[in-house]
């Protein structure tokens, strides 16, 4: 069983890197404009999530989260150096504060379950700046990236060695988070396309 889970974990990690290729390509071309604050928050929070999962005995399934953290950092740096959106709102700052609180609860108060819940919630809430940006410019995001992200987190859940709130909450939440955002992009692109056709 461990060999099977390790193989699924490796496949999920490979899918993580493959999934980021079109996104990074689109960032470099200027087609995709990442919200720098979202990606910085995701880098920070995903790193905490990996540490929580790994210390919680998640096994091979946790390496998907580590790979995601490294790729989030890559997108953040590229977005910052290129032309990513950098405006910061009060609600964005609130999400960042929540991430620090979750880190403190884990490191200082030794509350891994509460930390896992806070980290997952904060990471999902970090979508807010990207959703706000994508409502007006859905073509400034890469649909296939979020679709593949949802799939790789399915594999990550399968690859977990232990199933607890600490190890499973994060990847399960991102299955739905990425899937719903991919659907949002698809529907919003169609809506704008119909509006533009109607105005002709």
C-alpha positions as CSV (number, residue, x, y, z in Angstrom):
1,X,0.0,0.0,0.0
2,X,2.9,2.4,0.8
3,X,4.4,1.8,-2.6
4,X,1.0,2.6,-4.3
5,X,0.6,5.8,-2.2
6,X,4.2,6.8,-2.9
7,X,3.6,6.4,-6.7
8,X,0.4,8.4,-6.5
9,X,2.3,11.1,-4.5
10,X,5.0,11.3,-7.2
11,X,2.4,11.5,-9.9
12,X,0.7,14.3,-8.1
13,X,4.0,16.2,-7.6
14,X,4.7,15.8,-11.4
15,X,1.2,17.1,-12.2
16,X,1.9,20.1,-9.9
17,X,4.9,21.1,-12.0
18,X,3.2,20.3,-15.3
19,X,0.2,22.3,-14.3
20,X,2.3,25.4,-13.5
21,X,4.0,25.4,-16.9
22,X,1.1,27.1,-18.9
23,X,0.5,29.5,-16.0
24,X,4.1,30.6,-15.8
25,X,4.3,30.8,-19.6
26,X,1.2,33.1,-19.6
27,X,2.7,35.2,-16.9
28,X,5.9,35.7,-18.9
29,X,3.9,36.6,-22.0
30,X,1.9,39.1,-20.0
31,X,-1.4,37.2,-20.8
32,X,-1.9,36.1,-17.1
33,X,-1.5,38.8,-14.5
34,X,-1.2,37.3,-11.1
35,X,-2.3,39.2,-8.0
36,X,1.1,39.4,-6.2
37,X,-0.5,39.7,-2.7
38,X,-2.5,36.5,-3.3
39,X,0.6,34.6,-4.4
40,X,2.7,35.9,-1.6
41,X,0.0,34.8,0.9
42,X,-0.3,31.4,-0.8
43,X,3.5,30.9,-0.6
44,X,3.6,31.6,3.1
45,X,0.4,29.7,4.0
46,X,1.1,26.7,1.8
47,X,4.5,26.3,3.5
48,X,2.8,26.2,6.9
49,X,0.3,23.7,5.6
50,X,3.1,21.4,4.4
51,X,4.8,21.6,7.7
52,X,1.5,20.8,9.5
53,X,0.8,17.9,7.2
54,X,4.3,16.5,7.3
55,X,4.6,16.5,11.1
56,X,1.1,15.1,11.3
57,X,2.2,12.0,9.4
58,X,0.7,12.7,6.0
59,X,3.5,10.9,4.2
60,X,3.9,11.1,0.4
61,X,0.7,13.1,0.0
62,X,2.3,16.1,1.7
63,X,5.0,16.6,-1.0
64,X,2.3,17.9,-3.3
65,X,1.8,20.8,-0.9
66,X,5.6,21.4,-0.7
67,X,5.8,21.4,-4.5
68,X,2.8,23.9,-4.6
69,X,4.6,26.1,-2.1
70,X,7.7,26.2,-4.3
71,X,5.7,27.0,-7.4
72,X,3.7,29.7,-5.6
73,X,7.0,31.3,-4.7
74,X,8.0,31.2,-8.4
75,X,4.8,32.9,-9.5
76,X,5.1,35.5,-6.8
77,X,8.6,36.4,-7.8
78,X,7.7,36.5,-11.5
79,X,4.6,38.5,-10.9
80,X,6.5,41.0,-8.8
81,X,9.3,41.4,-11.3
82,X,7.0,41.5,-14.3
83,X,3.6,43.2,-14.1
84,X,1.5,41.4,-11.5
85,X,-1.2,43.4,-9.7
86,X,0.2,44.8,-6.5
87,X,-2.6,46.8,-4.9
88,X,-3.3,45.8,-1.3
89,X,-6.7,46.2,0.4
90,X,-7.6,46.1,4.1
91,X,-9.3,42.7,3.7
92,X,-6.1,41.4,2.0
93,X,-4.1,42.5,5.1
94,X,-6.6,40.8,7.4
95,X,-6.0,37.4,5.6
96,X,-2.3,37.9,6.1
97,X,-2.7,38.6,9.8
98,X,-4.8,35.4,10.1
99,X,-2.0,33.4,8.5
100,X,0.4,34.7,11.2
101,X,-2.1,33.8,13.9
102,X,-2.4,30.2,12.6
103,X,1.4,29.9,12.6
104,X,1.6,31.2,16.2
105,X,-1.1,28.7,17.3
106,X,0.9,25.8,15.8
107,X,4.4,26.8,17.0
108,X,3.6,28.4,20.3
109,X,0.3,27.0,21.5
110,X,0.8,23.5,20.0
111,X,-2.7,23.5,18.4
112,X,-2.2,21.7,15.1
113,X,-5.9,21.1,14.4
114,X,-6.9,24.8,15.0
115,X,-3.9,25.8,13.0
116,X,-4.8,23.5,10.1
117,X,-8.3,25.0,10.0
118,X,-7.1,28.6,10.2
119,X,-4.4,27.9,7.5
120,X,-6.8,26.3,5.1
121,X,-9.4,29.1,5.7
122,X,-6.8,31.8,5.2
123,X,-5.4,30.2,2.1
124,X,-8.9,29.9,0.6
125,X,-9.7,33.5,1.6
126,X,-6.5,34.5,-0.2
127,X,-8.5,33.9,-3.3
128,X,-10.4,37.1,-2.7
129,X,-8.0,39.5,-4.5
130,X,-7.7,37.1,-7.4
131,X,-11.5,36.6,-7.7
132,X,-12.0,40.4,-7.5
133,X,-9.5,40.9,-10.3
134,X,-10.8,38.0,-12.4
135,X,-14.4,39.3,-12.2
136,X,-13.5,42.1,-14.6
137,X,-10.6,40.3,-16.4
138,X,-11.3,36.5,-16.4
139,X,-8.9,36.2,-19.4
140,X,-6.1,37.4,-17.1
141,X,-6.1,33.9,-15.5
142,X,-5.2,30.5,-16.9
143,X,-8.2,28.1,-16.7
144,X,-6.2,24.9,-17.2
145,X,-4.0,25.7,-14.3
146,X,-6.9,25.7,-11.8
147,X,-8.5,22.6,-13.4
148,X,-5.3,20.6,-13.1
149,X,-4.8,21.9,-9.5
150,X,-8.1,20.4,-8.5
151,X,-7.0,17.0,-10.1
152,X,-3.6,17.0,-8.4
153,X,-5.2,17.5,-5.0
154,X,-7.4,14.5,-5.6
155,X,-4.2,12.5,-6.1
156,X,-2.7,14.1,-3.0
157,X,-5.6,13.0,-0.8
158,X,-5.2,9.4,-2.2
159,X,-1.5,9.5,-1.4
160,X,-1.9,10.5,2.2
161,X,-0.6,7.9,4.7
162,X,-2.8,9.1,7.5
163,X,-6.2,10.7,7.3
164,X,-6.8,13.4,9.9
165,X,-8.1,16.9,10.0
166,X,-4.4,18.1,10.0
167,X,-3.4,16.1,7.0
168,X,-6.5,16.0,4.8
169,X,-8.4,19.3,5.4
170,X,-6.0,21.4,3.2
171,X,-6.0,19.2,0.1
172,X,-9.7,18.4,0.2
173,X,-10.5,22.1,0.5
174,X,-8.3,22.9,-2.5
175,X,-10.0,20.3,-4.6
176,X,-13.2,22.3,-4.3
177,X,-11.5,25.7,-4.2
178,X,-9.6,25.2,-7.5
179,X,-12.5,23.4,-9.1
180,X,-15.0,26.2,-8.2
181,X,-12.6,28.9,-9.4
182,X,-12.0,27.1,-12.7
183,X,-15.8,27.0,-13.1
184,X,-16.1,30.7,-12.2
185,X,-13.5,31.6,-14.9
186,X,-15.3,29.5,-17.5
187,X,-18.7,31.0,-16.8
188,X,-17.4,34.6,-16.5
189,X,-15.6,34.3,-19.8
190,X,-18.7,33.1,-21.5
191,X,-20.8,35.8,-19.8
192,X,-18.5,38.5,-21.1
193,X,-18.3,37.0,-24.5
194,X,-22.1,37.0,-24.8
195,X,-22.2,40.6,-23.6
196,X,-19.7,41.7,-26.2
197,X,-21.6,39.9,-28.9
198,X,-24.9,41.5,-27.8
199,X,-23.3,45.0,-28.0
200,X,-22.2,44.5,-31.6
